[in-house]
Amino acid sequence: MPAFTFEKISPPASRGPIAPIVVKKRGVIVQILDRFVDARVKRTEAKGVIFRAKQKKKV
């Protein structure tokens, strides 16, 4: 006789269509930050500055 048994888990019953996902408006602070980032990107592109990723030194 087995010491334990596994329960058979049945899949969830379908309840109909899934409700549409509501897209939340972005916060005012996030919008302001986006404007600052866009302005900075445009300035750096105009100057021709290229940013390179920093490489971590291996010890």
N, C-alpha and C positions, 0 to 999 in steps of 0.2 A: 504494500500500500504506500503511495507516495506521501512524503512528509508535507508537501505543499502543492497547491495547484495555481494555475494562472487563470485570471478571469478573462473571458472573452469580451472585449470592448466593441460594441457595435458603433458604426458611424452615426454622426448626428442626423436627426431627421430633417429633411428639407422643409423650410418654413416659408418658402416663396422667394421672390426676388430680393436682392440685397439693396438697402437704401442707398441713394446716391451720396457720395462723399462731398461735404460742403467745404469749399476752399475758403479759408479764413483770410481776411485782409491783413496785410503786413502792418506792423506797428509803425508809428510815426518816427520813432528813433531809428528803426531799421531803414526806412526810406531816406532819412537824412544821411545816414552812414553810406548808403548806396550812392547818393549824389557825390559825397566827398571822394569815394573810391573811384567813381567814373571820372571826376575831374582830375584826380591824380594820374590815372592811367592815360588820359588824353595828354597831359603835360609831359609825362615821361616818353610817350610815343613821339611827341613833337620834337623832343630833344634828341631822340635816337638812343636813349639809354637802354641797355639790355641787362636784365637781372639774371644772374646765374644762381642756381641752387647751391647752397653751402654743403660741402661734403664733410662728413664726420671723420675725424682721425681715428684710426684703429690703434688700440694700445698694444 
